[in-house]
Amino acid sequence: MLKVLLIDDDKINNFLNRSIIEKTCGNECEVSEFTNPEKAFDFLKECTTANTEECPDIVFLDINMPEMSGFEFLEKLEEDQINILKTKIFILSSSLDPNDIERSKEFTIVSDFISKPLDKSKLENIKSTYFS
């Protein structure tokens, strides 16, 4: 079973993404979500130190969030040396700014930059590329 973590301050985006993931994966995916990136960070930190079985396989991370941007989130993961090697992080953003896309490539822990909205073909591509 694939564990998917959504990190987006917009509850509607999380709801839509959860629906797409559940329709596409059926019972093959377990989806968790956070609207607060600080809490998501604490969750990832905890799962890597206490129970790696709980760590997500996929993280969809928004860039533009008020408490902590997606880039700040990634910087904090690197600074704290959070070991999430088995986890694939995808930036999921509505940003079309080429600078955001380039900046996401600077993080070795980011697998790809995906433009919102998430859809069935993007999700199936991720599954077949990274988890088949």
N, C-alpha and C positions, 0 to 999 in steps of 0.2 A: 504494500500500500504506500502510495506517495503522500508525504505530509507536506502541505502547502501553507505558507504563512503570508498573509496580506498585511502590508504596513502602509496605510493611507489614512490621512486625517479626515477624509471625506467618507462618511458612513454609506452614502449612496454608491460611491465607487466600489467600496468593499462588498456591498450587497450584490451589485451587478457582476463583479468579478467572481464572487462566490457562486452565483447562479451559473455562470458560464463554465466554471471549473466543474461543478457538480453535474451539469448536463453533459459535459464532454467526457468526464472520467467515470461517472457513475459511482460505484462503490470502491473504485480503485484509488480515490483521493480522499484525504481527510484535510479539511480546511480550517485554519484558525486565522484570527484577524486581530489587529490592533489599530486603534485610531490615534494612539499616543506612541510616538517613536521611542520615548524614554522607557516606557513599559515593555515595548518590543525588544529593546536593547537588553533590559534586565532579564527577559525571558530567554534570549539567545545566550546570554552569559551564564545563566543558571543551567540551561540544558547542556552546555558544553562542559561544565564542571561537575554537575551532579548526575545527569542521566542522558547520555548521548542518544539513547533510544527515542527520546522525545524531540530531538532536534529536527527541524524541517529539512526536507530534501530540496524544496524550492522556496525562495523568498521573492515576492514581488514587492518592490520598494518604490514608493513615490518620491519625487525630488522635492516638490514644493509643499512643505509642511511648516506650520508656524512655530511649534516647539523646538524642532530640530529638523533641518533639511535632510534630505536623503544623503547628500554629500557629507554633511556633518556626522550623520549616522555611520557612514562607511569609514570616515576618518577615525571615529571613536572605536569602531571594531578593530581597526588596524593598531591604533595607539594602545588599546588594552590587550592586544594580541589574543583576541578571541579566536579560538581554533574551530572554524566551521568548514573544514576542508570538504566534507561530503555534501555540504549545502551549496546549491547553485543560486546565486543572487542575480535577479533581473531587475534593472531599472524599468519601471512601468510608469511612463510619464506622458502628459499631454504637451510637453515642451517640444518645440520644433527647432529650438536654438542649436545650431551646430556646435557651439561651445559646450553645451550640456552633454551632447553625445560624445565629444572628444574627452571631456573631463571624466565621464564614466569609464572610458577606456584606460584611464590612469590607475584605476583600482584593479589589482590582479584578482580580487575576490568577486568582481562583477563578470558574469558570464556574457551578458548582452544588454543592450538598450532596446526597449520595445515601446513603440508608440501606443498610447491609449487610443481606442479601447482594446482590451484583451478580447480575443475572439477564438472560436474553435480551431481555426487553422493555425494560429500562432501557438496555441496551447499544444496541439498535436505535434507541431514542429519541435517544440521544446521536449516533449516526451520522447519522440523518436530520435532526436539528436543526442540527448543527454541520458536517457533512461531506458534504452532498448537493449 
